Amino acid sequence: MTRTLTFKVVVAAMAVLFNLVGTAFSQDASSANELRKSTADHSMFKVLQQEFSSGPQVTKACLTCHTEASKQVMNSIHWKWRFDHPVTGQKLGKSEVINSFCGNVASNEPRCTSCHAGYGWTDMKMGPPKSQTAVDCLICHDQTGKYTKISTAAGHVAVGEVPSKAKTITGAKAKPIDLSKSAMSVGMPKRENCGQCHFYGGGGDNVKHGDLSSALYDPSVHVDVHMSKDGANMQCSNCHVSKNHNWAGSRYHVDAKGDSGIRKPGARRDVATCESCHGNTPHKGPNPLLAIKINDHTDRVACQTCHIPGFAKGGIATKTKWDWSTAGKLKDGKPYAEEGYTQGNGKHMHTYMSKKGNFEWGEDVIPFYAWFNGQVEYTKQDDTIDPSKVVEVNKIPGSPTDPRARIWPFKRMEGRQAYDKKLNHLVMTNVFGPQSDTAFWTNFDWAKAINAGMKKAGRSYSGEFGFVDTYMYWPITHMVAPAKEALKCDSCHSDGGRLASVTGFYLPGRDKFKWLDILGILAVAVAFIGVTGHGLVRIITKGRRTAQ
Amino acid sequence: MTDIRNLDLDRPDAPVRKPKDKTRSYRIAIYKGYERFWHWSQAFLILSLLFTGFGLHGLHNLLPFGMAVTLHTGAAIVLMTLWVFTIFWWFTTGEWKQFFPKNENLWNIIKYYAWGILQGASKPYHKRLHSKQNPLQAITYVALTFFIGSTLWASGIAYLFYNMWEHYGWANQVFTVIVFLHTAAAWGMAIFVVIHVYMATTGEPWYHYIQSMITGRDDVELTDAEVAFLEERQGEPLDTSPAKH
């Protein structure tokens, strides 16, 4: 009896054990993917199973569990639009700077703040909203793909009755959102979340950055080797790692050298540099000698310089020139537009708009190259400019003798924008305001638009304006091509190569000592002619002697 | 057939030549196997370095830059290795003495190559057992090694290892100087190659020197005492030189 019992227990125990092992294996092999990464299924939370009538209501529900989330977000650049530069001391961020696209946020709030990570920032001067429920959790965490903001509503979303003309921040027709469904779907941000704002900067797809466009939702490996499904299939946040809702990677304070990212396992890696994953000696081919030589380049040449041979790939053009000075022309008293550019995906693009002036577009653009130490300096509104020269809206400092600088690729945006003719300052303009009598896009009157913009921002303005040519530099770091498409040595080490204008150092293959080479060629030629002549005389005199 | 590889020049019983001793020309093996290997592999490497180097410098576009870098660096490393072996060989065999400059007869030799050779004059210098090179050759090679060669090596190695010193503040300027020296010395080497190749044709017949650098055999002036010494060591008579007999 006891023996039988023991036997049964052993068999049962073995069965359980076997079962467990089997389950473990089968999970490894097949059902691992079916498991949620998250430990919480938000559709099961009672607090989310309700009808929401506004975004802040959803946020309120989120905060019942994630009690500190709003405080973290409100401490980030996504919220503050303000960045105090640790090196230059400049006060930067969207709330502070002028760019060569739509210019400035102040006086254009509901349009510009439609991309704010919150609800209802209607006045730059007042700073972002104070209420914790004003944080927009869903814009980053929604996983339905349906949640989006209205393009002119200071960050608010489409709920209930949506005006028929309303558009989203990506330019699509706005449809009412099921906030409850969206709230229950939440997860970690995907490229569809980040892309809604960052792919559409400057007012349209890829307008601003050149290396961030809707082409990155589903890119080929040619367009982006990291984000392609056939490549690493990475999300934005795989590189832009977050810590307390603050993200790695800054366009103001760039880690231009990439050496802060090389850390041992377990150490901090909230850095978005290439080196934080690849290290700074990643090249293994095509042969050991060349691999060493290419690795020798990483201290002076940014990875992006060779590995992003062109940007604005995948059929989506980027705006390369924006001339505001021609804006305001009317036909029969009405604004008009011209579509003189067709981009790779077949879409016709504006080349003139009465609201905005003339544009130029580019695809597969060859970057502008410069030494860059990462510490971008802005020409702010109250900085004095020299209108006789092209004004750099932002400067990208660096030189071959600056040990922190490397050669970087940039999108160099060409602009022509308004400035104060007397004070020699850039000006802020009020462009948006469908109901106002000052907004340029409504009234086509520069004097009023500048006046209103400057007044709203609380700046002094002489009342006289002109237009000045500008450059603005955008570091290129996305749309990394597969290794086989990387630049070859000759792309730079040659006459008239890509680095033709990056001077101040000797670049083999490009630079020469002209007079030394002339002297050398002459000397070799003289030697050659000399020995040839000598040889000829030898042959002739020998012939004569033989004849004698 | 005598092979002077087997000669111990410092042997106490080796014959000492007196100034008035009469000599005759004998064709014996004079360039050793290693020496010929060194000469021809060095010739190939220097030509490769010139070709790839001028490509890197941008004077021609016959090679992709990356390939030129690989070949130039590779050839330099092989040549450096060859030199390490060669220096070892010089000092273990005593061959370094061949390069010791001697000013005897130098002017006569310059006159001969500039003018005499055109008139069918006879050579003012004949190879001897202990002295394969004429004084002009010796001084040329020494000058080549000390000025052009050392400049190329020093600047080339500094260039190759740029990354080990580029962090110094002066690196940017010094690099330019190094590139300048390297290029200037390369032009010097190119001039040497042109003249050297031509001088190799001044034998009789014109391919004589080239042939002897391949076969290792050349005509050497020997005294009767040296002949006796060599014949005794090898146990058979020496070939007399066909050019003279």
Chai-1 contact restraints between the chains, C-beta under 6 A:
chainA,res_idxA,chainB,res_idxB,connection_type,confidence,min_distance_angstrom,max_distance_angstrom,comment,restraint_id
A,N287,B,T70,contact,1.0,0.0,6.0,A-B,restraint_1
A,L289,B,T70,contact,1.0,0.0,6.0,A-B,restraint_2
A,L289,B,T73,contact,1.0,0.0,6.0,A-B,restraint_3
A,L289,B,G74,contact,1.0,0.0,6.0,A-B,restraint_4
A,L290,B,G66,contact,1.0,0.0,6.0,A-B,restraint_5
A,L290,B,T70,contact,1.0,0.0,6.0,A-B,restraint_6
A,K293,B,V69,contact,1.0,0.0,6.0,A-B,restraint_7
A,D296,B,N163,contact,1.0,0.0,6.0,A-B,restraint_8
A,P400,B,N172,contact,1.0,0.0,6.0,A-B,restraint_9
A,T401,B,N172,contact,1.0,0.0,6.0,A-B,restraint_10
A,C489,B,F65,contact,1.0,0.0,6.0,A-B,restraint_11
A,C489,B,G66,contact,1.0,0.0,6.0,A-B,restraint_12
A,D490,B,P64,contact,1.0,0.0,6.0,A-B,restraint_13
A,D490,B,F65,contact,1.0,0.0,6.0,A-B,restraint_14
A,H493,B,F65,contact,1.0,0.0,6.0,A-B,restraint_15
A,D495,B,G58,contact,1.0,0.0,6.0,A-B,restraint_16
A,F505,B,N172,contact,1.0,0.0,6.0,A-B,restraint_17
A,Y506,B,F175,contact,1.0,0.0,6.0,A-B,restraint_18
A,Y506,B,T176,contact,1.0,0.0,6.0,A-B,restraint_19
A,Y506,B,V179,contact,1.0,0.0,6.0,A-B,restraint_20
A,P508,B,L56,contact,1.0,0.0,6.0,A-B,restraint_21
A,G509,B,G58,contact,1.0,0.0,6.0,A-B,restraint_22
A,G509,B,F65,contact,1.0,0.0,6.0,A-B,restraint_23
A,F513,B,F180,contact,1.0,0.0,6.0,A-B,restraint_24
A,L516,B,A184,contact,1.0,0.0,6.0,A-B,restraint_25
A,G520,B,W187,contact,1.0,0.0,6.0,A-B,restraint_26
A,A523,B,I191,contact,1.0,0.0,6.0,A-B,restraint_27
A,V524,B,A190,contact,1.0,0.0,6.0,A-B,restraint_28
A,V524,B,I191,contact,1.0,0.0,6.0,A-B,restraint_29
A,A527,B,I191,contact,1.0,0.0,6.0,A-B,restraint_30
A,A527,B,V194,contact,1.0,0.0,6.0,A-B,restraint_31
A,A527,B,I195,contact,1.0,0.0,6.0,A-B,restraint_32
A,F528,B,V194,contact,1.0,0.0,6.0,A-B,restraint_33
A,V531,B,Y198,contact,1.0,0.0,6.0,A-B,restraint_34
A,V537,B,L118,contact,1.0,0.0,6.0,A-B,restraint_35
A,R538,B,L118,contact,1.0,0.0,6.0,A-B,restraint_36
A,T541,B,L118,contact,1.0,0.0,6.0,A-B,restraint_37
A,R545,B,G120,contact,1.0,0.0,6.0,A-B,restraint_38
